[in-house]
């Protein structure tokens, strides 16, 4: 993918899932309106969609989905600290997550027989496996020169998080909609 920052595909997936779960389960503001996290089946559907792969549908139970989301407040704190360029605080939160999830690295073969570094929890069940993976994905991002690529939307009325995969690392918004809202507001202000 020319012109964009690429994490290892496994780490990229973990970071995308982390951002999706944080945005799903964090109350606040989204694209200019108040955001209340879904509950019940809608919450379960959101967790399933975030953790699914194109070739396999994720099937956590409601209890597993709620247990997985226990890491969301701490993951959100990592994005917020990184957005403030406070990587020491972000690293402290990630270290706590790594300890709490007992994340451990493992080399697993892919479909072509090559090995990829994956992270697992002590029992590799749905909850512990995902929690350990999410913590490890954040750790890899912060432990590289890409720690500043975790952000919180700059648009007024939005606090959704994102992972900046752009070439120059200057992304400021969670979505094209928020970017458009800010540009339109600036245009209106100039033409008054």
DRENDO-1510 file (C-alpha; in Angstrom, 1 decimal, always signed):
<recs>
REC; n; res; u; v; w
REC; 1; UNK; +0.0; +0.0; +0.0 .
REC; 2; UNK; +2.1; +2.9; -1.3 .
REC; 3; UNK; +2.0; +6.2; +0.6 .
REC; 4; UNK; +0.6; +4.8; +3.9 .
REC; 5; UNK; +2.2; +3.7; +7.1 .
REC; 6; UNK; +2.0; -0.1; +7.5 .
REC; 7; UNK; +2.2; -2.0; +10.8 .
REC; 8; UNK; +2.7; -5.7; +10.7 .
REC; 9; UNK; -0.7; -7.1; +9.5 .
REC; 10; UNK; -1.3; -8.8; +12.9 .
REC; 11; UNK; -0.5; -5.7; +14.9 .
REC; 12; UNK; -2.5; -3.5; +12.5 .
REC; 13; UNK; -5.5; -5.8; +13.0 .
REC; 14; UNK; -5.1; -5.6; +16.8 .
REC; 15; UNK; -4.9; -1.8; +16.7 .
REC; 16; UNK; -7.9; -1.6; +14.5 .
REC; 17; UNK; -9.9; -3.9; +16.8 .
REC; 18; UNK; -8.7; -1.9; +19.8 .
REC; 19; UNK; -9.9; +1.4; +18.3 .
REC; 20; UNK; -13.2; -0.2; +17.2 .
REC; 21; UNK; -13.9; -1.5; +20.7 .
REC; 22; UNK; -12.9; +1.7; +22.4 .
REC; 23; UNK; -15.2; +3.7; +20.0 .
REC; 24; UNK; -18.0; +1.1; +20.5 .
REC; 25; UNK; -18.0; +1.0; +24.3 .
REC; 26; UNK; -16.9; +4.5; +25.3 .
REC; 27; UNK; -19.6; +7.1; +26.1 .
REC; 28; UNK; -18.9; +10.6; +24.9 .
REC; 29; UNK; -19.3; +12.3; +21.6 .
REC; 30; UNK; -19.2; +11.0; +18.0 .
REC; 31; UNK; -19.3; +13.2; +14.9 .
REC; 32; UNK; -21.0; +16.1; +16.7 .
REC; 33; UNK; -23.6; +14.3; +18.8 .
REC; 34; UNK; -23.7; +12.7; +22.1 .
REC; 35; UNK; -22.8; +9.0; +22.0 .
REC; 36; UNK; -24.2; +6.4; +24.3 .
REC; 37; UNK; -22.7; +2.9; +23.9 .
REC; 38; UNK; -25.1; +0.2; +22.7 .
REC; 39; UNK; -26.4; -2.4; +25.1 .
REC; 40; UNK; -27.7; -5.9; +24.8 .
REC; 41; UNK; -27.8; -7.4; +21.3 .
REC; 42; UNK; -26.4; -4.3; +19.7 .
REC; 43; UNK; -23.4; -4.3; +21.9 .
REC; 44; UNK; -22.8; -8.0; +21.3 .
REC; 45; UNK; -23.2; -7.4; +17.6 .
REC; 46; UNK; -20.6; -4.6; +17.7 .
REC; 47; UNK; -18.1; -6.8; +19.6 .
REC; 48; UNK; -18.7; -9.6; +17.1 .
REC; 49; UNK; -18.1; -7.3; +14.1 .
REC; 50; UNK; -15.0; -5.8; +15.6 .
REC; 51; UNK; -13.4; -9.1; +16.4 .
REC; 52; UNK; -14.5; -11.0; +13.2 .
REC; 53; UNK; -12.2; -11.7; +10.3 .
REC; 54; UNK; -13.4; -11.8; +6.7 .
REC; 55; UNK; -13.1; -15.6; +6.6 .
REC; 56; UNK; -14.6; -16.3; +10.1 .
REC; 57; UNK; -17.4; -14.8; +12.1 .
REC; 58; UNK; -16.6; -14.1; +15.7 .
REC; 59; UNK; -19.1; -15.8; +18.1 .
REC; 60; UNK; -18.5; -14.5; +21.7 .
REC; 61; UNK; -21.3; -14.9; +24.2 .
REC; 62; UNK; -22.7; -11.9; +25.9 .
REC; 63; UNK; -20.6; -12.6; +29.0 .
REC; 64; UNK; -17.4; -12.9; +26.9 .
REC; 65; UNK; -18.2; -9.6; +25.1 .
REC; 66; UNK; -18.7; -7.8; +28.4 .
REC; 67; UNK; -15.5; -9.3; +29.9 .
REC; 68; UNK; -13.5; -8.4; +26.8 .
REC; 69; UNK; -14.7; -4.8; +27.1 .
REC; 70; UNK; -13.3; -4.5; +30.6 .
REC; 71; UNK; -10.0; -3.3; +29.0 .
REC; 72; UNK; -11.7; -0.5; +27.1 .
REC; 73; UNK; -11.3; +2.3; +29.7 .
REC; 74; UNK; -7.5; +1.6; +30.0 .
REC; 75; UNK; -7.2; +1.2; +26.2 .
REC; 76; UNK; -8.9; +4.6; +25.8 .
REC; 77; UNK; -6.5; +6.1; +28.3 .
REC; 78; UNK; -3.6; +4.9; +26.1 .
REC; 79; UNK; -5.1; +6.7; +23.0 .
REC; 80; UNK; -5.8; +9.9; +25.0 .
REC; 81; UNK; -2.2; +9.9; +26.5 .
REC; 82; UNK; -0.7; +9.3; +23.1 .
REC; 83; UNK; -2.8; +12.1; +21.6 .
REC; 84; UNK; -1.4; +14.4; +24.2 .
REC; 85; UNK; +2.1; +13.2; +23.4 .
REC; 86; UNK; +2.4; +11.8; +26.9 .
REC; 87; UNK; +3.9; +8.5; +25.9 .
REC; 88; UNK; +5.2; +7.8; +29.4 .
REC; 89; UNK; +1.7; +7.7; +30.8 .
REC; 90; UNK; +0.5; +5.6; +27.8 .
REC; 91; UNK; +3.4; +3.2; +28.4 .
REC; 92; UNK; +2.5; +2.9; +32.1 .
REC; 93; UNK; -1.1; +2.0; +31.3 .
REC; 94; UNK; +0.0; -0.5; +28.6 .
REC; 95; UNK; +2.5; -2.1; +31.0 .
REC; 96; UNK; -0.4; -2.5; +33.5 .
REC; 97; UNK; -2.5; -4.1; +30.8 .
REC; 98; UNK; +0.2; -6.5; +29.8 .
REC; 99; UNK; +0.6; -7.6; +33.4 .
REC; 100; UNK; -3.2; -7.9; +33.9 .
REC; 101; UNK; -3.7; -10.0; +30.7 .
REC; 102; UNK; -0.5; -12.1; +31.1 .
REC; 103; UNK; +0.3; -11.5; +27.5 .
REC; 104; UNK; +3.0; -13.7; +26.1 .
REC; 105; UNK; +4.5; -13.7; +22.6 .
REC; 106; UNK; +4.4; -16.7; +20.4 .
REC; 107; UNK; +5.5; -17.5; +16.8 .
REC; 108; UNK; +2.6; -19.0; +14.9 .
REC; 109; UNK; +2.7; -20.3; +11.3 .
REC; 110; UNK; +0.6; -18.5; +8.7 .
REC; 111; UNK; -1.1; -20.1; +5.7 .
REC; 112; UNK; +2.2; -20.0; +3.7 .
REC; 113; UNK; +4.2; -21.6; +6.4 .
REC; 114; UNK; +6.0; -18.4; +7.5 .
REC; 115; UNK; +6.0; -17.4; +11.1 .
REC; 116; UNK; +4.3; -14.4; +12.6 .
REC; 117; UNK; +4.6; -13.0; +16.1 .
REC; 118; UNK; +1.3; -13.3; +17.8 .
REC; 119; UNK; +0.3; -12.6; +21.4 .
REC; 120; UNK; -1.7; -14.8; +23.6 .
REC; 121; UNK; -3.2; -14.9; +27.1 .
REC; 122; UNK; -2.5; -17.7; +29.5 .
REC; 123; UNK; -5.5; -19.7; +28.4 .
REC; 124; UNK; -6.0; -18.5; +24.8 .
REC; 125; UNK; -9.8; -18.4; +25.4 .
REC; 126; UNK; -11.7; -15.6; +23.6 .
REC; 127; UNK; -11.5; -13.0; +26.4 .
REC; 128; UNK; -8.0; -13.6; +27.7 .
REC; 129; UNK; -6.7; -14.1; +24.1 .
REC; 130; UNK; -8.2; -10.9; +22.8 .
REC; 131; UNK; -7.3; -8.9; +25.9 .
REC; 132; UNK; -3.7; -10.0; +25.7 .
REC; 133; UNK; -3.6; -9.3; +22.0 .
REC; 134; UNK; -5.0; -5.8; +22.4 .
REC; 135; UNK; -2.6; -4.9; +25.1 .
REC; 136; UNK; +0.3; -6.3; +23.0 .
REC; 137; UNK; -0.8; -4.4; +19.9 .
REC; 138; UNK; -0.7; -1.1; +21.9 .
REC; 139; UNK; +2.7; -2.1; +23.3 .
REC; 140; UNK; +4.2; -2.7; +19.9 .
REC; 141; UNK; +2.8; +0.6; +18.6 .
REC; 142; UNK; +4.1; +2.5; +21.7 .
REC; 143; UNK; +7.4; +0.6; +21.7 .
REC; 144; UNK; +8.2; +1.7; +18.2 .
REC; 145; UNK; +8.6; +5.1; +16.6 .
REC; 146; UNK; +4.8; +4.9; +15.8 .
REC; 147; UNK; +3.6; +5.7; +19.3 .
REC; 148; UNK; +2.3; +9.0; +18.1 .
REC; 149; UNK; +0.1; +7.3; +15.6 .
REC; 150; UNK; -2.6; +6.7; +18.2 .
REC; 151; UNK; -5.0; +9.6; +18.4 .
REC; 152; UNK; -8.3; +11.2; +19.5 .
REC; 153; UNK; -10.4; +13.1; +17.0 .
REC; 154; UNK; -9.7; +16.8; +16.9 .
REC; 155; UNK; -13.2; +17.7; +15.6 .
REC; 156; UNK; -15.4; +19.6; +18.0 .
REC; 157; UNK; -18.1; +17.3; +19.4 .
REC; 158; UNK; -16.1; +14.1; +18.8 .
REC; 159; UNK; -13.9; +12.1; +21.0 .
REC; 160; UNK; -13.6; +8.9; +19.0 .
REC; 161; UNK; -10.1; +7.3; +18.7 .
REC; 162; UNK; -8.1; +6.3; +15.6 .
REC; 163; UNK; -4.9; +4.8; +14.4 .
REC; 164; UNK; -3.0; +7.0; +12.0 .
REC; 165; UNK; -1.9; +4.9; +9.0 .
REC; 166; UNK; -1.1; +7.9; +6.8 .
REC; 167; UNK; +2.3; +8.4; +5.2 .
REC; 168; UNK; +3.2; +11.6; +7.0 .
REC; 169; UNK; +1.5; +10.9; +10.3 .
REC; 170; UNK; -0.7; +14.0; +10.3 .
REC; 171; UNK; -4.1; +12.5; +10.7 .
REC; 172; UNK; -6.3; +14.6; +13.1 .
REC; 173; UNK; -9.8; +13.2; +12.7 .
REC; 174; UNK; -11.5; +9.8; +13.3 .
REC; 175; UNK; -13.4; +9.9; +10.0 .
REC; 176; UNK; -13.8; +11.8; +6.7 .
REC; 177; UNK; -17.2; +13.1; +8.2 .
REC; 178; UNK; -15.4; +14.8; +11.0 .
REC; 179; UNK; -12.8; +16.3; +8.7 .
REC; 180; UNK; -15.6; +17.6; +6.4 .
REC; 181; UNK; -17.5; +19.1; +9.4 .
REC; 182; UNK; -14.4; +21.0; +10.5 .
REC; 183; UNK; -13.6; +22.2; +6.9 .
REC; 184; UNK; -17.1; +23.3; +6.3 .
REC; 185; UNK; -17.2; +25.2; +9.6 .
REC; 186; UNK; -13.9; +26.9; +8.8 .
REC; 187; UNK; -15.3; +27.8; +5.3 .
REC; 188; UNK; -18.4; +29.3; +6.8 .
REC; 189; UNK; -16.4; +31.3; +9.3 .
REC; 190; UNK; -14.2; +32.7; +6.5 .
REC; 191; UNK; -17.1; +33.7; +4.3 .
REC; 192; UNK; -19.0; +35.6; +7.0 .
</recs>
